[in-house]
């Protein structure tokens, strides 16, 4: 289907759904409003937000028995494609709205987590264990005006657990197939002036083979600590601090069958921040933060070689929030980031030099209740990069909430950008000072429109959105002399439809259905006459994705819950590799995976759970020739006291 025809079809679907929604008038008026922070870096009701936002709170995360956060999120959101190169701990990524992972920025407790030593300054999700996470907000569409470089497909904001009033001790333990064990322990508490949390988690597994052409197991180990402390000096001044540290070990396979059995990596991933919050008057909040991100990776390869990658980021930020009144406010800020990268290959003397760049940003974001029902946001950001020059980005959002509170119309338009990474600037083979001057930022624009509707008489909530985004000046490696990073002229496009629905038929039976249609065009590759591709889709992006969650409570056993998650993914294009001899593109088959979970609360203190993952033992790949988990079993117990 051509891109223009897709747009016409999706526009008709949106119009039909809007008309259909207005034919109903009753609502869940008693619903507790959802408060979010991500859209503008300030607290606001989600009913006033024009951007599409998915929220996963602590209860949702705790009721999901997956070990890793990427798996938890993948079962209940739209335009979220999660792929992994093997079993637990192997490289994984999140694609929002059909774009590669480098176009989604990730923050943990407000600290930017992209890896300065990665090829595209992106972030892998493989080391985030779920037990210590309290909340995730996924903000979709161009968000560069608030979150800067790379926030083209969206932004993922992750918050770790914090201390609650009193003193709490939590313990959970899992054992699962393939010699898998996970132990999590935490202590936390709070009083009028202090709050703290410290959590330790140990995950280990014998694993499965990362590649589907052999049976040897690839082990993985993860030791993570999360800690935070806050102190309130007065009603005007508060101190906050956060720390996350993960030490991991992984055995992995390469994509070449000749050399795929004897590789391993050691990695350290850490983030930390200290902040001072100053509130001189009730209307005006100031936040000063010093933050650090450090990622260190060592790879022992089949050739008895070693590769070293170290990425380090130091950031100094200021955020000011001024509330003129209940309906009008402004958020403004300043950011200064210094990214550095060290890369060394024992067998290659070209590497081993530290490189760094500095970026400085200023932004402002206005939120206003224009009328009784209409909420608007208007924002702009101005960035300066030491090598790629200056870029600016803008956004405007609208949300119209009808009087009966049953229906919200939402829409957003934004522009964005992505600066080149240190690798793209310095570590492509022919990079030199002359070539650096040729590389400029990628630029983008996006638009979305949607409707949210609640039907009290049916127990049904629906959220439907149409999105259209594109970016140009795509940075790609030029493998013809002089082997530099270049900006290619083709335009990459992605558009689609997102449907999220929740249906509470009664107190015993609930359904959650999510569907995403994504049509993509990789102009950076298709418009390059020197290459040939199987089709024009972005790699690893299925055209159709469906998630269905069925939740059952048993009338005679009120503490027993059953959840069946069903995922269907359409076929997808992927790059070839050395195993097919010519590196031609391949097609990943479609697949259906079913997961079953049983949870039982015992004496209001213990929670027992038992999972069967991939019930029917589906053989499938989310990345070419990389294995996914076969049928596995997971048993665990949690206790809070």
N, C-alpha and C positions, 0 to 999 in steps of 0.2 A: 504494500500500500504506500503511495507517495505521501510525502510529508504534508502537502497541502490538503489531500483528501483526509488524512488523519485529523487535521485541525478542524475541518468542517464537521466530521463525524462527532468528535468530542464536544464541539460547541453545541451541537444539537442535543447531545446527552445532558449537558449542563443545563440548558434551557428547560428541557423536559423535567429534570429533577427539581429545579426551582419552582416551576409551575405546580408540580405535584406536591411539593412541601407546603405551599401556601393554601392547599385545600384542607389542611388540618389546623386546629386552633388551640388544642389543650397541651399542657406542658407539665414537666416536672418542676413546679415552682419552688418546691422545698429543697431542691438540690443544693448542697453546700458548694459555694463558688470555688473554682480552682484558681489558686494564686500562682503566677509564674514570674520569673525574673529574667529569663534569657532574652525575650524580644527587644528590650531596651535597657537591660542592666539595672532595672528597678522593679520593685514589686508592683504587680497590677493583676487585675482579674483577667482570666483568659477570655472572658466574654467581650472584652474591649480590644482584643488583639486582632490585627488584620492579617498577620502572617500565619501560615499553617504551622501549628505547634503540637507535638506529641509529648505527653507527660507520663512518666512511670514513677510512681511513688514507692515508698519503702514497703508498704504492704504488698504491692504487686511483685516487687523483686523478691521479697521473702517467701511468697507463696509459689515462686518458681524454683524448681530444684536444680536448675542447670548450674554448673560450676563457674562458667565464665559469662561476663556481662554481654558479650556479643551474641551468645546463644539466647540469653534472656530476652534481649530486645528484638531478636529476629522473628519471634512468634506472634507479635502483636502490633505491628506498625506497617505503614505503607511506604512505597518508594524507598525501601531500606533493603538493599541487597547485600547479604553477608556471605562472603566466600572465604574458603580456607584451604591451604595447601597441605592437607593431611589431618591428623588427629589433634588432640589437645596440645596447645602450646605452639603449633606450627603457625607460620605467617598467615594472618587473616586481615581482612579489610572490610570497611563499610562503604558502600556506594549509595549516595543520596540522589534521588531523581535522575538516575541513569548515568551519573558522572563518575570518573575514577576517584579513588580515595583521596587524592591530593586536593580535591575541591571541597572537602568537608573538614573544617577545623574542629579540634577536640580540646576541651578544657576540663581539668580535674581540680575542683575547689578554686576555680578562677585562674588556674595556671595553664598557659598554653602548652600543649603536649606534642606538637609536631616535632619530628626528629631532625635537627639541623644537619645530621650526617647521612640522612636518607637521600635517595636520588632526587626526589621531588619535594623534599621538606614536608613529607606526610607522616602519618602515624599508624602503626599497626596495633590492632586490638587484642593480640593474642595473650597478653599478660595481665589483663584486668580481671581479677577474681570478683565474684558477685557479692560475697558475704558482707563486705564492709561498705557497700554502696547503699545510700539512702534514697537517692533521687536522680533521675535523668530527664533532661528536657532536650528534645530534638527540634530545632528551628530550621525550617526548610526554605529553600530559595536563596536568592542573593542577599547576604548579610554582611558584605564588606564594609558598609557604612558604619556598622557597629563593631565588627570583629576583624576587619582588615584583610590582609592578603590571604587568599585561599578559600575564603568563605563564600564560594560561588554556588555550590550545591546545597549548603546549609552549615549549621553549627551544632555540635553535640556538647552539652554542658552536663558534667557529671559531678555530683556532690557526695562526699563520703559521710558516714554517720557522725553525729554530734552527740554530746552528753545531754541527757534529759534530767529534769529535777529529781533529786534523790540519788541513789547509787544502784547501778545495774551490773550484773554479771551474765554474760551470754556464752554458751558453748554449743557448737554443732559439730557433728562428725558424719562423714559419708564414706561408704565403701562401695565400689562399683567394679564392673568387668575390667579385664586387662590389668589387674593388680592396682587398681586406682584407690587412693585414700585421700581424704581431705579433712583437716581439722582446723577449726576456727575458734578463737577465744578472744573475748573482749571485756574490758572494764570501762565504765563510763559513769558520769554523774554531773550534777550541776546544783548550784545554790544561787542566791541573789546576785552574787558578783563573779562567780567563776563557773566555767564549764570545761569538761575534758572528755576525751575519748582516746583509747588506745586499743588497737586490734591487731592480733597476730594470726596469720593463716599459713598453713603448710599444705601444699597440694603435690602429689606425686602419682605417676602412673607408668606402668611398663609400656603402654601405648600400643598403637597399631603401626603398620608400615605406612610411611608417608606416601609412597608411590604404590600404585595398584599392580605393579609387575613383579612384586616379590612379597615374601611373607615374614621377613625379619621385623622385629618390633623396634620402634623408635621411642625411647624413654623421654619423659619430661618431668622437670621438678620446678616448683615455684614457691619461694618463701617471701611473703609480703607483710609489711608492717604499715599501718595507717595510724596516725596520731594527730590530735589537734588540741589546742588549749586557747581559751578566751578569758579575758579578765576585764571587768567593767570598773574603771577607776571612778567614774561619776556618771551622771546622766548625760554628760557631754562627750566623754572620752572612753573608748573601748579599744582594747588590744586583742588581736586575733592571730592565730598561727596555725599552719597546716603542714603535715609531712606525709609523704607516701614513698615507700622504698620497696622495690621488688628485685630479688636476686633469682635468676632463672638459669636452667640448663636444659638443652634440647639436643636430641639426636635427630637428624633429618636426612632426607634423600634429595639428590639433585635430579634434574629433569633428564639427565643422560643416563640410560640404562647401564652403560659401561662403568660408570663411576658413581654409584648412588648409595652405597651401603656403609660408608665409614666417615660420615661427616657429623660434626657436633658444633654447638655454639654455646657460649656463656654470655649472658647479658645482665646488665644492671640498668634499671630504669627508676629514676627518682624525680620527685617534684617537691618543692617547698616554698612557703611564702610566709611573710609576716606583714601585718597590716595594722594601721592606726586609723580608727574611725572617729572623726571629730564632728560633733553636731552642735554648733554654737547656738542655734535657734531651732525651733521645732521644724521649720520649713526647709532647712538647709543641712544636707549631709555631705561630708567630705570623707573620702577614703584614699589613703596613701598606702601603696603596696610595693614591697620588694619581693620579687619572685625569681626562682631558679628552676630550670629543667636540665637534667643531665642524663644522657643515655650512652652507655658504653657496650659495644658488641665485639666479641672475638669469635671468629670462625676457624675451626680446624677442618680443612678440606681433604678430599680423597688423595690429593697429590702431596700430602704431608706439608702443605703450605699453611700459612696463617694470614688472615685478613683482620685488620683492626679498624674499627670505626668508633669515633667519639664525637658526640654532638652535645654542645653546651649552649644554653641560653640564659642570659641575665636580663631581667626586665624591671623597669621602674615605671609605675603607673599611678595616675591620679584620676579619680572619678568624682564629679560633683553632681548632686541631685538637688534641684530647687523646686519645691512645690508651691506654685503661686496660690493655688487653692485646691479643692478636691478634684477639679476638672482639668486643670492645666498645670503642666510641669515641664522642666527642661533637664536633660542629662547631657553633661559635657565632660570631656576628658582629654588627657594627654598620655602618650605611651612612648617609651624609649626602650628599644630592644637591641641587644648585641648578641648575634649568633656567631658561633665559631664551630669549626669542624676539623677533625684530624683523621686522616685515612692513611693506612700503611699496608702494603702488601709485601711480604717478605721476599717474594720472587720478582718484584718489580720496583726498580730504583726510582721510577718517576714519582712515586707517592711518598708521603712522609712529611709534608709541610702543612703547618696550621694555616687556615684561612678564616677570615671573619668579615662580617658586614654589619652595618648599623642601620636601623630604620627608626624614624620618628614620626609620630602620628598625632593629629588633633581631630577631634570629632565633636559634633553637637547633634542632639536629637530632641525634637519637640513633640510632646504628646498633648492632645487637646480634645476635649469634648465639644465638638463644633455645635451640636444641637442636642436636644433631649436624647436622641437615639443614635447619633453619628459620632464615632470616635476616629480621630485621624492622627497619624504620625508622619513627621517630615524630618529627615536626617541627612547629614553630609559628613564626609571624612576626607582628610587631606594627609597623604603619606609621602614621606621622602626617604628614598633608598640610596645608599652610598654608591651603588653601581648601576641600578636600573632607572634612576631618576625619580620623578614625581608622578603620583597618580592620585586621582580623587574618585570618590564613589558616593552614590546618593540613593535614597530610598523614600518611598511614600506608601503608606498603608491606610486602608479604610476598613472600618467595621461598623455595620449597621445592625443594631439590636432592636427587634420589634417590641412593641409595648407589652405583649403578653409573655415576653422572654422565651418564647418557644423557638424562635428562628433568628439566626445571625447570618448576614451576608458579609463576606470578607474578600479583600483583594489587596494585592501588593505589587509594586513595581520597584525594581532595584537595578543598580549597576554595580559591577564588582571587578576585581582584578586578582592576579596572582603574580608576585614577584619571582624571579628565577631563584632557585636554590643554590647553595654553595657548590653542590656537586655539578649542577648545570653550568655554573659559571667557571669553575676552576678544574674540575676533574674529568671532563670530556677530553679525549686524547689530544686534540689540537688546540686546547684553550690557551690563550695568551692575552696580554693586556689589550691588544688590538681587537681580538674577537670579543672581549668583554663589552666593548662599547657598542657592539652590534645587537646585543640581546636586550630586549625590552619586555615589559610585563604583558601577560595575557590580559585581555579585557572581556567583560561579559555584560549581559543584560538579561533580565528575566521578568516574567509576568505570571501571576496566578489569580484565580478567582474561584470562590467556593461558597458553599452554603452548609450550615450546621442546623439540624432540626431534631426536635424531640417530640415524640408522640406518647402522651401519658396513657391513653386508652389501649395502646398496643405494647407498652413497655419497651419502646424502640427509640434508639438514638442513632442518627445518621450524620456523617460528615463526608461531603463530596467536594473535591477540588480538581480543577484543570490547571496544569502548569505548562509553561513554554519558556525555555531558556536556551541561550547559545553563548558561545565564547569564541574568540578569534585570536590571531597572532599566536597560535599554539606553539609552545616550545617543544621541539623534538631534536634528538641527536641526529646529526648529518653524518652518515657513515661513508661518505665519499670525501676525499681530501678537501679541506684540511681537518675533517673530523671534529667539528665544533657543534655546539648547540645553536640552533637557528629558530627564528620565528617563521612558521609556515603560514601561507596565506589562506588556507581552507578554514571554513567555519564549522565548528562542532555544534550539533543541535540535539536537543532532547525535549520532548513534550509528552504529556500523558494525562492519565486520569487516576485519581486516588479515591478510594472508597473505604471508609471505616464505619462499622456499625456494631452496635451492642443491642441485643434483644433479650430482655428478661421476661420469659414467658410466665414464670411464677417463682415462688421462693426456692424451688427445687431444681429448676432447669434454666440455664443461661447459655446464650450463644454470642460469640464475637466473630464477625466475618470481615476480613480485610482483602481488598483486591486492588492491584496496581496494573495499569496498562502503560507501557513505556515504549515510545517510538524514538529511536536515536539514529543519528547520522554522523559518522566520524569523518568530517571533512578534512581534517589534518592528514589522514591517510588516503582517503578516496581521491582527493584532489592532487595527490602526488603521483605523477605519471610513471615514475620509475618502479612502482610496486604494484602487486596484484593481490587482491583480497577476495575471500569467498563471498562476503556481503558487506553492507555499509554500516552495520550495527556497531555500537561500542562493545568492546569485549566484556564477557561475563555479565551482560545485562539481558535477562530474559524479557521478552515482550509482555508476557503475562505472568503474574504471581498472585497466588491465593493463599491466605492463612485462615483457617477455621478453628476456633477454640470452642469446645463443648464442655460445659461445667455442670456437674450433677451433684446434688446433695440427696442423701437417703433419708426418708421420713422417719424411720425408726432408729437411725444412727446419725443424729444431727452433727456430730463431731467428725464424721467421715465425708471426705470430698473426693470426687473423681474428676479429672480433667483429661480430655482427649484433644491433642493438637494435631491438625492435619495441614501439611504444607505441600502445595503443588507449584512447581516452577517449570516454565516453558523452556524450549530449547534456547541455547545461547551460543554466540560466536566466541571462540578463544584463539589465542595465538598458537601456532605450532611450535615444535621444539626439535632438538636433534634426533629424537627417536623416530620421527617420520621421514627423516632424510633430507627434506627440502624446506622445512620451516613453513610450509603452507598452512593457512588457517584450518581449523577444525571446528566441528559443531558439537557442543555438549548436549547430551540427550536430556529430554525432560524427565522429571521424576516426581513421585509422590512419597512423602515420608509421614508416618503416623507415630506419635509419642503418647504414652499413657502414664498418668501420675495419680497416685493415691496418697492422700494426706489424712492423718488421724490425730486429733488432739486428745491428750490423755491427762486428766486431772488438772486442766488449765495451766499446766507447767511444761509438759513434754509435748513435742510434736514429732510423730513418726511419719516417714514417707517412703514410698516405694515407686520406682519408675521403671518403665520399659521403653527404651529409646529405639526408634526404628523397628517397630513391632514386626513388620513383614520382611525385615532384612533386605531392604531395597539397596541395590548397588547403584551408586550415582557419584557424580563428580561436580563440584562447583568451580574447580580449576582443572585444566586438562591433565589427565592421568594421575592426579593426586587423590588419594583415598579419602573417603568420608566414613564416619563411624558406622559399623555394622550394627546388628541387634545387640544392645547392651542393657545391663541391669544396674540399678542404682538404689541403694538402701541407706537411709540416714536417720539421725535423731537430733533434735534441737531442744535445748533447755534454757529458759530465761528465769533468773531469780536474783 
